[in-house]
Amino acid sequence: MGKEQWLQPYTDQLLEKLSSQGIKKLQVLCPAFSAACLETLEEIAVENCEVFLHAGGEDYQYIKALNDSPCHIQLFQAAGAAATTRLVSMILTVVPYYAAALALMYVGLAGLVIRQRFKSRIGLGDGQQPDLVKAVRIHGNFAEYVPLLLILLLLLEIQGAALWQLHVIGGLTLLGRVSHAIGLSKSSGTSLPRMIGMMSTFIALLSAAALLLWR
C-alpha cells in the first residue's frame, strides 16, 4: 500500500513466464477472494487470460469464487457458530459457576418457603406465622440483590476484569447470601450472620460498580 511495492512475482509477468516454459494450459484460482469482485472478474479472468494466450498459451480457465453457493453459505454458518461458541466459552469462565451455585441456592430457599406453606397450610401471604415470614423474607432478600450482582459480575468478566476481582465479588456474594439466610433463619432480629451477610452483599455491589466505572 502507498509507496510500497506489491507482492511479487506480478501475475501478468508470471503468466508470460509459464507460457515460455511450455505450459499451455492453466487453471487459476483466487483463494483470497471468497466472493467475486472487479479484480477477479476483470483483471484475473479477462486481462490475464489475454496475457497468457498472447504469450503462447492455449487454454486459460478461471475457477470462479464460491460466492452465494449453498455450500459456501453453510461453511460461513458453521464457522460463525463455532467462533461464537469459542468466544463465549473463552469469555465466560467464572460467572457461570457463581450463577449455577446461586441458582441452586435460590431453588433451595424457594423450597423452604413451600415447606413452611404446607406446614402452616397457608397458600397466600404469610398469615403472621413467624417461620413462614422468615422464609419468605430470606427468599425475597435473595431475589432482590442477586440478579443485579450477577449482571455486574457478568459485565466485569466481559470487560476482561482480573480473575481475582471476579472471584472476590462472586465469593462475597455467596458469603453474603449464605450468612444472611443463616442469620435470619435463627432470629428475626439483629444477628452477626445477618449483619455479615448484608455487609458482604453491599461490599460486593459497591466494589463491582466501582470496578466498572474505573474500567
C-alpha positions as a printed NumPy array, in Angstrom:
array([[  0.   ,   0.   ,   0.   ],
       [  1.15 ,   3.562,  -0.593],
       [  4.75 ,   3.7  ,  -1.833],
       [  5.419,   0.048,  -1.038],
       [  5.65 ,  -2.378,  -3.938],
       [  3.05 ,  -5.091,  -4.422],
       [  3.98 ,  -8.638,  -3.577],
       [  5.881, -10.326,  -6.351],
       [  6.042, -12.018,  -8.778],
       [  3.451,  -9.975, -10.655],
       [  0.683, -12.119, -12.11 ],
       [  0.976, -10.962, -15.733],
       [  4.736, -11.479, -15.748],
       [  4.345, -14.915, -14.171],
       [  1.807, -15.941, -16.816],
       [  4.184, -14.939, -19.61 ],
       [  6.989, -16.885, -17.92 ],
       [  4.853, -20.004, -17.536],
       [  3.893, -19.876, -21.2  ],
       [  7.545, -19.538, -22.242],
       [  8.327, -22.611, -20.153],
       [  5.944, -24.698, -22.237],
       [  2.89 , -24.585, -20.002],
       [ -0.019, -24.24 , -22.391],
       [ -2.999, -24.996, -20.171],
       [ -3.662, -23.162, -16.927],
       [ -6.332, -23.044, -14.26 ],
       [ -6.339, -20.003, -11.983],
       [ -7.865, -19.881,  -8.52 ],
       [ -8.04 , -16.865,  -6.18 ],
       [ -8.295, -18.36 ,  -2.667],
       [ -8.156, -14.935,  -1.014],
       [-11.451, -13.952,  -2.642],
       [-14.467, -15.845,  -1.302],
       [-16.718, -13.706,  -3.479],
       [-16.202, -12.315,  -6.962],
       [-15.188,  -8.685,  -7.423],
       [-13.9  ,  -6.371, -10.157],
       [-10.348,  -7.597,  -9.651],
       [-11.22 , -11.265, -10.141],
       [-13.828, -10.787, -12.897],
       [-11.903,  -8.256, -14.961],
       [ -8.205,  -8.431, -14.146],
       [ -7.816, -12.139, -13.384],
       [-10.49 , -13.674, -15.615],
       [-10.215, -11.379, -18.673],
       [ -6.988,  -9.368, -18.781],
       [ -4.71 , -12.133, -17.529],
       [ -6.376, -14.595, -19.879],
       [ -5.426, -12.353, -22.81 ],
       [ -1.857, -12.061, -21.493],
       [ -1.471, -15.838, -21.226],
       [ -2.968, -16.585, -24.656],
       [ -0.953, -13.801, -26.311],
       [  2.234, -15.264, -24.825],
       [  1.533, -18.623, -26.444],
       [ -0.827, -20.299, -24.02 ],
       [ -3.697, -22.333, -25.398],
       [ -6.233, -22.793, -22.591],
       [ -6.869, -20.471, -19.648],
       [ -9.591, -21.231, -17.121],
       [-10.559, -19.022, -14.212],
       [-12.12 , -21.001, -11.339],
       [-14.949, -18.885, -10.011],
       [-15.303, -17.852,  -6.385],
       [-17.849, -19.692,  -4.242],
       [-19.974, -16.537,  -3.974],
       [-23.507, -17.314,  -2.709],
       [-23.442, -21.041,  -3.399],
       [-25.239, -23.139,  -0.749],
       [-22.048, -24.892,   0.353],
       [-20.344, -21.515,   0.858],
       [-23.207, -20.194,   2.966],
       [-23.186, -23.364,   5.059],
       [-19.44 , -23.014,   5.542],
       [-19.834, -19.477,   6.885],
       [-22.7  , -20.538,   9.134],
       [-20.659, -23.372,  10.613],
       [-17.581, -21.195,  11.02 ],
       [-19.626, -18.421,  12.648],
       [-21.323, -20.802,  15.06 ],
       [-18.005, -22.379,  16.034],
       [-16.367, -18.971,  16.513],
       [-19.28 , -17.74 ,  18.637],
       [-19.13 , -20.842,  20.819],
       [-15.385, -20.439,  21.318],
       [-15.777, -16.744,  22.094],
       [-18.499, -17.255,  24.691],
       [-16.692, -20.148,  26.337],
       [-13.493, -18.12 ,  26.369],
       [-15.099, -15.057,  27.929],
       [-17.442, -16.644,  30.457],
       [-15.195, -18.805,  32.595],
       [-16.2  , -17.537,  36.046],
       [-19.765, -16.198,  36.029],
       [-21.436, -19.499,  35.019],
       [-20.207, -21.24 ,  38.174],
       [-21.414, -18.5  ,  40.522],
       [-24.696, -18.261,  38.599],
       [-25.204, -22.017,  38.938],
       [-24.429, -22.022,  42.657],
       [-26.751, -19.098,  43.306],
       [-29.494, -20.676,  41.187],
       [-29.335, -23.832,  43.304],
       [-29.497, -21.731,  46.442],
       [-32.489, -19.818,  45.058],
       [-34.357, -23.069,  44.436],
       [-33.427, -24.295,  47.911],
       [-34.772, -21.139,  49.548],
       [-37.959, -21.404,  47.478],
       [-38.31 , -24.975,  48.71 ],
       [-38.113, -23.784,  52.311],
       [-40.922, -21.315,  51.642],
       [-43.049, -24.056,  50.11 ],
       [-42.371, -26.337,  53.063],
       [-43.484, -23.673,  55.52 ],
       [-46.632, -23.038,  53.471],
       [-47.555, -26.705,  53.613],
       [-46.731, -26.822,  57.294],
       [-48.809, -23.732,  58.09 ],
       [-51.483, -24.519,  55.473],
       [-51.188, -21.   ,  54.068],
       [-51.251, -20.624,  50.286],
       [-51.112, -16.827,  50.03 ],
       [-49.441, -14.294,  52.292],
       [-47.656, -15.279,  55.476],
       [-50.544, -15.492,  57.956],
       [-48.266, -13.847,  60.542],
       [-46.587, -17.219,  61.042],
       [-43.019, -16.45 ,  62.244],
       [-41.284, -19.309,  60.414],
       [-43.119, -18.57 ,  57.17 ],
       [-42.44 , -14.836,  57.493],
       [-38.72 , -15.507,  57.862],
       [-38.615, -17.986,  54.96 ],
       [-40.433, -15.555,  52.668],
       [-38.145, -12.704,  53.668],
       [-34.958, -14.72 ,  53.187],
       [-36.12 , -15.739,  49.716],
       [-37.251, -12.202,  48.895],
       [-33.989, -10.626,  50.031],
       [-32.097, -13.096,  47.862],
       [-34.246, -12.228,  44.829],
       [-33.74 ,  -8.502,  45.417],
       [-29.936,  -8.481,  45.363],
       [-28.616, -11.49 ,  43.441],
       [-29.841, -10.6  ,  39.893],
       [-28.098,  -7.217,  39.966],
       [-24.942,  -8.757,  41.418],
       [-24.842, -11.37 ,  38.657],
       [-25.341,  -8.708,  35.99 ],
       [-22.46 ,  -6.671,  37.414],
       [-20.28 ,  -9.786,  37.601],
       [-21.144, -10.67 ,  34.001],
       [-20.269,  -7.181,  32.769],
       [-16.954,  -7.295,  34.587],
       [-15.998, -10.618,  33.039],
       [-16.992,  -9.44 ,  29.552],
       [-14.813,  -6.366,  30.017],
       [-11.867,  -8.546,  30.984],
       [-11.618,  -7.945,  34.72 ],
       [ -8.899,  -9.863,  36.558],
       [ -9.841, -13.325,  37.786],
       [ -9.141, -12.428,  41.414],
       [-11.537,  -9.481,  41.162],
       [-14.291, -11.713,  39.775],
       [-13.761, -14.328,  42.461],
       [-13.697, -11.747,  45.245],
       [-17.038, -10.292,  44.15 ],
       [-18.529, -13.72 ,  43.462],
       [-17.25 , -15.046,  46.777],
       [-18.621, -12.062,  48.684],
       [-21.983, -12.609,  47.005],
       [-22.129, -16.256,  48.03 ],
       [-20.882, -15.498,  51.535],
       [-23.414, -12.718,  51.912],
       [-26.366, -14.801,  50.777],
       [-25.482, -17.823,  52.917],
       [-24.771, -15.711,  56.005],
       [-27.958, -13.7  ,  55.598],
       [-30.06 , -16.858,  55.243],
       [-28.488, -18.43 ,  58.333],
       [-28.826, -15.281,  60.415],
       [-32.434, -14.551,  59.574],
       [-33.494, -18.176,  59.918],
       [-32.208, -18.229,  63.503],
       [-33.581, -14.864,  64.57 ],
       [-35.822, -12.191,  63.095],
       [-33.807,  -9.582,  64.962],
       [-30.232,  -8.436,  64.585],
       [-27.615, -11.181,  64.451],
       [-23.949, -11.422,  63.499],
       [-24.502, -13.736,  60.49 ],
       [-27.243, -11.471,  59.168],
       [-25.021,  -8.407,  59.573],
       [-22.116, -10.179,  57.841],
       [-24.47 , -11.201,  55.062],
       [-25.652,  -7.691,  54.294],
       [-22.189,  -6.175,  54.652],
       [-20.773,  -8.729,  52.207],
       [-23.602,  -8.048,  49.782],
       [-23.131,  -4.272,  49.859],
       [-19.341,  -4.554,  49.575],
       [-19.797,  -6.781,  46.513],
       [-22.242,  -4.311,  44.948],
       [-20.087,  -1.249,  45.595],
       [-16.878,  -2.985,  44.511],
       [-18.405,  -4.225,  41.266],
       [-19.846,  -0.792,  40.483],
       [-16.512,   0.894,  41.241],
       [-14.587,  -1.524,  39.021],
       [-16.994,  -0.985,  36.135],
       [-16.727,   2.791,  36.441],
       [-12.939,   2.603,  36.783],
       [-12.599,   0.491,  33.635]])
